[in-house]
Amino acid sequence: MSRFLASCSAFRAAVPSRVAYNRKVTAVALIYRRYACDKSIYDTKYFDELVKDKKMVVFMKGDPSAPMCGFSRLVVQILHMHGVDKYDHYNVLEDVEFKEGMKQYSNWPTFPQVYMNGELVGGADIMLHMHQSGDLITELKNIGHRSLLLDKPKPD
C-alpha cells in the first residue's frame, strides 16, 4: 500500500484493516484516496507537467471531436480554421477535483483555457479576438505552426 493511503486517517478509519493493508490497491482504496483524504493529487507540479514543453494544450469541456459547450466548440473551430488539429487536450468535466485544481493553477475561472508554449493565452473570448485581429497567426508561428489562413487567397 502506498504511504499516501496509509497516512490518510479517513481512509484507515473507513476501510477494514484486511482491505486497507492488502498489497493490492482495491477500488475502495482508490475511492478513498481521491475523495476522503485532504491531500489533492492535482497540485502545481502536476499541472506544470501537463503544460510545460508542449506547443499547445487546451483544457476544455468535452474533447475536440465532441465539445460540450459553445465556448469550447468556438476554440476548436478557430484552431481548425488555422489548421491546428493536433494538440493536447483535457476534458475538465471528467473530474471535478481536476477542474477546480486547474482553475486555481491558472487563476482563470472559466473554460476553455488555451496554453501555448506553457503559458496561458486565455479562453474563447481572447482566442476569438486574436483570430479577428490576426494576432493568432503570429502566436501560432511562435509555436512552429503556419496558419492555413495565410494560404487562402484574399478576395478582390
C-alpha positions as CSV (number, residue, x, y, z in Angstrom):
1,M,0.0,0.0,0.0
2,S,1.3,3.4,-0.8
3,R,2.4,5.7,2.0
4,F,-0.2,8.2,0.9
5,L,-3.1,5.8,1.6
6,A,-1.6,4.6,4.9
7,S,-1.2,8.2,6.1
8,C,-4.8,9.2,5.4
9,S,-6.7,8.9,8.7
10,A,-10.1,9.0,6.9
11,F,-9.0,6.0,4.8
12,R,-7.8,4.0,7.8
13,A,-10.9,4.7,9.8
14,A,-13.4,3.8,7.0
15,V,-11.8,0.7,5.5
16,P,-11.4,-2.6,7.4
17,S,-7.8,-3.5,8.1
18,R,-7.8,-6.6,5.9
19,V,-8.6,-4.4,2.9
20,A,-6.5,-1.4,4.0
21,Y,-3.3,-3.4,4.3
22,N,-3.8,-5.7,1.4
23,R,-0.9,-5.4,-1.0
24,K,-3.3,-4.7,-3.9
25,V,-4.9,-1.3,-4.1
26,T,-8.6,-2.0,-4.3
27,A,-11.3,0.0,-5.8
28,V,-12.3,1.1,-2.3
29,A,-8.7,2.4,-1.7
30,L,-8.8,4.4,-4.9
31,I,-12.1,6.0,-4.0
32,Y,-10.9,7.0,-0.6
33,R,-7.6,8.2,-1.9
34,R,-9.5,10.6,-4.1
35,Y,-12.4,11.7,-2.0
36,A,-11.7,11.2,1.7
37,C,-8.2,12.5,2.1
38,D,-7.2,16.1,2.4
39,K,-4.3,15.9,0.0
40,S,-5.0,16.5,-3.6
41,I,-3.2,14.7,-6.4
42,Y,-3.7,17.8,-8.6
43,D,-1.1,20.3,-7.4
44,T,1.0,23.0,-9.2
45,K,3.7,20.4,-10.1
46,Y,1.1,18.2,-11.7
47,F,-0.3,21.0,-13.9
48,D,3.2,22.2,-14.7
49,E,3.9,18.8,-16.2
50,L,0.8,19.0,-18.3
51,V,1.6,22.3,-19.9
52,K,5.4,22.7,-19.9
53,D,7.3,21.7,-23.1
54,K,4.0,21.4,-25.0
55,K,3.3,23.6,-28.0
56,M,-0.4,23.7,-27.3
57,V,-2.7,22.4,-24.6
58,V,-6.4,23.1,-24.3
59,F,-8.4,22.4,-21.2
60,M,-12.0,22.3,-22.3
61,K,-15.4,20.9,-21.6
62,G,-15.6,17.7,-23.8
63,D,-13.0,17.0,-26.4
64,P,-12.3,18.4,-29.8
65,S,-14.4,15.8,-31.6
66,A,-17.4,16.5,-29.2
67,P,-17.2,19.8,-27.4
68,M,-19.7,20.0,-24.5
69,C,-20.2,23.8,-24.5
70,G,-20.3,26.6,-27.1
71,F,-17.1,28.3,-25.9
72,S,-15.1,25.0,-26.2
73,R,-16.6,24.5,-29.7
74,L,-15.6,28.0,-30.7
75,V,-12.0,27.4,-29.7
76,V,-11.9,24.1,-31.5
77,Q,-13.4,25.8,-34.7
78,I,-10.9,28.7,-34.5
79,L,-8.0,26.3,-34.2
80,H,-9.4,24.1,-37.0
81,M,-9.6,27.2,-39.3
82,H,-5.9,27.8,-38.8
83,G,-5.1,24.1,-39.5
84,V,-4.4,23.2,-35.8
85,D,-6.0,19.8,-35.4
86,K,-3.4,18.1,-33.2
87,Y,-2.9,19.4,-29.7
88,D,-3.1,18.0,-26.2
89,H,-6.5,18.4,-24.7
90,Y,-8.1,17.6,-21.4
91,N,-11.8,17.2,-20.6
92,V,-12.4,19.1,-17.3
93,L,-15.8,17.6,-17.0
94,E,-14.4,14.2,-16.2
95,D,-13.1,15.1,-12.8
96,V,-14.4,17.9,-10.6
97,E,-11.2,18.0,-8.5
98,F,-9.1,18.3,-11.7
99,K,-11.3,21.1,-12.9
100,E,-11.1,23.0,-9.6
101,G,-7.3,22.5,-9.4
102,M,-6.9,23.8,-12.9
103,K,-8.9,27.0,-12.0
104,Q,-6.5,27.5,-9.1
105,Y,-3.4,26.8,-11.1
106,S,-4.3,29.2,-13.9
107,N,-6.1,31.8,-11.8
108,W,-8.6,31.8,-14.6
109,P,-12.2,30.8,-13.6
110,T,-13.6,29.6,-16.8
111,F,-13.1,27.0,-19.5
112,P,-11.7,26.5,-22.1
113,Q,-8.2,27.5,-21.3
114,V,-5.6,27.6,-24.0
115,Y,-1.9,27.3,-23.3
116,M,0.9,27.8,-25.9
117,N,4.5,27.1,-25.0
118,G,3.5,26.5,-21.4
119,E,1.8,29.9,-20.9
120,L,-1.9,30.7,-20.6
121,V,-3.2,32.5,-23.6
122,G,-6.8,32.7,-22.4
123,G,-10.2,31.5,-23.1
124,A,-12.7,31.6,-26.0
125,D,-13.1,35.4,-26.0
126,I,-9.4,36.0,-26.2
127,M,-8.9,33.4,-28.9
128,L,-11.7,35.0,-30.9
129,H,-10.2,38.4,-30.5
130,M,-6.7,37.1,-31.5
131,H,-8.2,35.4,-34.5
132,Q,-10.1,38.5,-35.6
133,S,-7.1,40.8,-35.2
134,G,-4.6,38.4,-36.8
135,D,-2.6,38.0,-33.6
136,L,-3.3,34.3,-33.5
137,I,-1.4,33.8,-36.8
138,T,1.7,35.3,-35.0
139,E,1.2,33.2,-31.9
140,L,0.9,30.1,-34.0
141,K,4.0,30.9,-35.8
142,N,5.8,31.3,-32.5
143,I,5.0,27.7,-31.7
144,G,6.1,26.5,-35.1
145,H,2.7,26.3,-36.9
146,R,1.9,28.0,-40.2
147,S,-1.8,29.1,-40.2
148,L,-3.9,27.8,-43.1
149,L,-5.4,31.3,-43.4
150,L,-2.1,32.5,-44.8
151,D,-2.7,30.2,-47.8
152,K,-6.2,31.3,-48.7
153,P,-6.5,33.9,-51.5
154,K,-7.8,37.3,-50.5
155,P,-11.0,38.5,-52.1
156,D,-10.7,41.1,-54.8
